[in-house]
C-alpha cells in the first residue's frame, strides 16, 4: 500500500511554480498600468495645450479696440445690433509628446442674459477657414506639435428689450477665451485657452434696440 506524505503540523505547503509566475505577471502588469497613468497625469499637469498660430474675428462693423482690458494681443469691438452675425476662429496646438483629443468646446455667452451666443464648429475643408462653409463640431485628434482650427459661430441677441434692461449703455461683453475638454490618452482635463484675437460686443450710446 502506498502511503501519502502529509505536511508536518504548522508547516506551509510550497507554492507551485506557475502560481508564483502568475503573481509576478500580475505585479508587472499593475506596475505598467501605474506607470502609464502616472506619465499621463504628469503630461496633463504641465498643460501642453497652447494657443495656436491662427486667430481671427468676423463681425459686421468691427474696429480695433482702443485699450483692450485683456491678455489678448488684439481685440475687435462691434456695437450690439439685434441679430447681427458674429464669429471668431482660433487654433489650438499640442505641445505634448503624445496625441491629444479636443473632445468638447463650451458655447460662449449662451449661459448669460442674452447678448451674443457663439457655438463651436469646424471648417468644412480641413484647415481652410470659411465663415459660411462649416460643419458641426466633433472630437479632433491633434498629433504632437500639430494644430487644429476651431470656429465659434453665432449672432447677437434679437431680444432688444431684454438686452436694454440687463446691459448698461457703453457696457458689454469681452470674449477672450474658450473652455475646452481635452484628453491625453486615458486622462482628460478642462482647460482655459486664451484667444490671440478677442471680440468685444458693446452697447452703443444710441440704445440697445437702435439696430446701429
C-alpha positions as CSV (number, residue, x, y, z in Angstrom):
1,X,0.0,0.0,0.0
2,X,1.3,3.4,-0.9
3,X,1.4,5.9,1.9
4,X,0.6,9.6,1.4
5,X,3.1,12.1,2.7
6,X,1.3,14.8,4.7
7,X,3.0,18.1,5.6
8,X,4.1,18.4,9.1
9,X,1.9,20.3,11.6
10,X,2.5,24.0,11.4
11,X,4.3,23.9,8.0
12,X,3.2,25.8,4.9
13,X,2.8,23.9,1.6
14,X,5.2,25.0,-1.1
15,X,3.7,27.2,-3.8
16,X,3.5,25.8,-7.3
17,X,5.9,27.5,-9.8
18,X,3.0,28.5,-12.1
19,X,1.3,30.4,-9.2
20,X,4.5,32.3,-8.4
21,X,4.8,33.2,-12.1
22,X,1.2,34.4,-12.3
23,X,1.7,36.6,-9.3
24,X,4.8,38.1,-10.8
25,X,3.0,38.8,-14.1
26,X,0.1,40.5,-12.2
27,X,2.6,42.7,-10.3
28,X,4.4,43.7,-13.5
29,X,1.0,44.5,-15.2
30,X,-0.1,46.6,-12.3
31,X,3.2,48.5,-12.3
32,X,2.9,49.0,-16.0
33,X,-0.6,50.5,-15.6
34,X,0.5,52.7,-12.8
35,X,3.5,54.0,-14.8
36,X,1.2,54.7,-17.8
37,X,-1.3,56.6,-15.8
38,X,1.4,58.4,-13.9
39,X,3.0,59.5,-17.1
40,X,-0.2,60.8,-18.5
41,X,-1.0,62.6,-15.2
42,X,2.4,64.3,-15.5
43,X,1.6,65.4,-19.1
44,X,-1.7,66.9,-18.1
45,X,-0.2,68.7,-15.1
46,X,2.0,70.8,-17.4
47,X,-0.9,71.7,-19.7
48,X,0.7,71.1,-23.1
49,X,-2.3,72.6,-25.0
50,X,-1.4,76.1,-26.2
51,X,-2.5,78.9,-28.4
52,X,-2.0,78.1,-32.0
53,X,-0.8,80.3,-34.8
54,X,-4.2,81.3,-36.1
55,X,-6.8,83.7,-34.7
56,X,-9.5,85.8,-36.4
57,X,-12.7,87.7,-35.6
58,X,-15.5,88.3,-38.1
59,X,-18.2,90.8,-37.1
60,X,-20.0,93.5,-39.1
61,X,-18.8,97.0,-38.2
62,X,-15.9,95.7,-36.2
63,X,-13.0,98.0,-35.3
64,X,-9.8,97.6,-33.3
65,X,-10.3,98.2,-29.6
66,X,-8.6,101.3,-28.2
67,X,-7.4,99.8,-25.0
68,X,-8.5,96.2,-24.5
69,X,-8.5,95.1,-20.8
70,X,-7.3,91.6,-21.5
71,X,-4.3,89.4,-22.2
72,X,-5.1,89.0,-25.9
73,X,-2.7,90.5,-28.5
74,X,-5.5,92.2,-30.3
75,X,-9.2,93.0,-30.0
76,X,-12.1,93.7,-32.3
77,X,-15.1,95.7,-31.0
78,X,-18.5,96.0,-32.5
79,X,-21.7,97.7,-31.3
80,X,-24.6,95.5,-30.5
81,X,-27.4,95.2,-33.1
82,X,-30.3,92.8,-33.0
83,X,-29.5,89.6,-34.8
84,X,-26.1,90.8,-36.1
85,X,-23.9,87.8,-37.1
86,X,-20.7,87.3,-35.1
87,X,-17.9,84.7,-35.3
88,X,-14.3,84.0,-34.3
89,X,-11.8,81.4,-35.0
90,X,-8.7,80.1,-33.2
91,X,-6.3,77.3,-33.3
92,X,-5.0,75.0,-30.5
93,X,-1.5,73.5,-30.6
94,X,-0.4,70.3,-28.9
95,X,3.0,70.9,-27.3
96,X,2.9,67.5,-25.6
97,X,4.8,64.3,-26.5
98,X,1.7,62.2,-27.2
99,X,-1.5,62.7,-29.2
100,X,-4.3,65.0,-27.9
101,X,-8.0,64.9,-28.4
102,X,-10.2,68.0,-28.2
103,X,-13.4,66.4,-27.0
104,X,-15.6,69.4,-26.5
105,X,-15.8,73.2,-26.6
106,X,-18.3,75.1,-24.4
107,X,-20.6,77.6,-26.1
108,X,-19.8,81.2,-25.3
109,X,-22.4,83.6,-24.0
110,X,-25.2,81.0,-24.1
111,X,-25.4,80.8,-20.3
112,X,-25.7,84.6,-19.8
113,X,-28.5,87.1,-20.2
114,X,-28.8,87.1,-24.0
115,X,-26.3,89.5,-25.7
116,X,-24.3,87.3,-28.1
117,X,-24.1,83.5,-28.3
118,X,-21.4,81.6,-30.1
119,X,-21.3,77.8,-30.7
120,X,-18.4,75.6,-31.8
121,X,-18.0,74.4,-35.4
122,X,-15.2,73.1,-37.6
123,X,-14.0,74.2,-41.1
124,X,-15.7,72.1,-43.7
125,X,-12.4,71.8,-45.7
126,X,-9.6,70.8,-43.4
127,X,-7.7,73.9,-42.2
128,X,-9.2,76.3,-44.7
129,X,-11.4,78.8,-42.8
130,X,-14.7,79.9,-44.2
131,X,-17.3,81.7,-42.1
132,X,-20.1,80.1,-44.1
133,X,-18.7,76.7,-45.1
134,X,-18.6,74.9,-41.8
135,X,-19.5,71.5,-40.3
136,X,-20.7,70.5,-36.8
137,X,-18.1,70.2,-34.1
138,X,-16.8,66.7,-33.3
139,X,-13.8,65.5,-31.4
140,X,-10.5,66.4,-33.0
141,X,-7.3,64.4,-32.9
142,X,-4.2,66.6,-32.7
143,X,-0.8,65.0,-33.1
144,X,2.3,66.1,-31.1
145,X,3.4,69.5,-32.5
146,X,0.2,69.8,-34.6
147,X,-2.6,72.4,-34.6
148,X,-6.4,72.3,-35.1
149,X,-8.6,75.2,-36.0
150,X,-12.0,75.7,-34.2
151,X,-14.7,78.1,-35.1
152,X,-17.2,79.8,-32.8
153,X,-20.2,80.8,-34.9
154,X,-23.4,82.7,-33.8
155,X,-25.1,86.0,-33.6
156,X,-26.2,88.8,-31.3
157,X,-29.5,88.5,-29.5
158,X,-32.7,89.6,-31.2
159,X,-34.3,90.3,-27.8
160,X,-33.7,94.1,-27.7
161,X,-35.9,94.6,-24.7
162,X,-34.0,92.1,-22.5
163,X,-30.7,93.5,-23.7
164,X,-31.7,97.0,-22.9
165,X,-32.9,96.1,-19.4
166,X,-29.8,93.9,-18.4
167,X,-26.9,95.6,-20.1
168,X,-25.7,99.2,-19.5
169,X,-25.0,101.7,-22.3
170,X,-21.3,101.6,-23.0
171,X,-21.1,98.2,-21.2
172,X,-20.8,94.9,-23.0
173,X,-19.1,91.5,-23.2
174,X,-15.5,90.7,-23.8
175,X,-14.9,87.3,-25.4
176,X,-11.2,86.5,-24.9
177,X,-11.0,82.7,-24.1
178,X,-12.7,79.4,-24.6
179,X,-13.2,76.4,-22.2
180,X,-12.3,73.1,-23.8
181,X,-12.3,69.5,-22.7
182,X,-9.0,67.9,-23.8
183,X,-7.8,64.3,-23.4
184,X,-4.3,62.8,-23.5
185,X,-4.6,59.0,-23.5
186,X,-6.7,58.0,-20.5
187,X,-6.6,61.4,-18.8
188,X,-9.0,64.2,-19.5
189,X,-8.9,67.8,-18.3
190,X,-10.9,71.0,-18.8
191,X,-8.6,73.9,-19.9
192,X,-9.0,77.6,-20.5
193,X,-7.4,78.7,-23.8
194,X,-6.9,82.5,-24.3
195,X,-7.5,84.0,-27.7
196,X,-4.8,85.9,-29.6
197,X,-7.6,88.0,-31.1
198,X,-10.6,88.8,-28.8
199,X,-14.0,90.1,-29.5
200,X,-15.9,92.8,-27.6
201,X,-19.7,93.4,-28.1
202,X,-20.6,96.8,-26.8
203,X,-23.9,98.5,-26.1
204,X,-24.0,101.8,-28.1
205,X,-24.9,105.2,-26.8
206,X,-27.9,105.2,-29.1
207,X,-29.5,102.4,-27.1
208,X,-29.7,98.6,-27.3
209,X,-32.5,98.5,-29.8
210,X,-31.3,101.1,-32.2
211,X,-30.0,98.5,-34.6
212,X,-26.9,100.6,-35.3
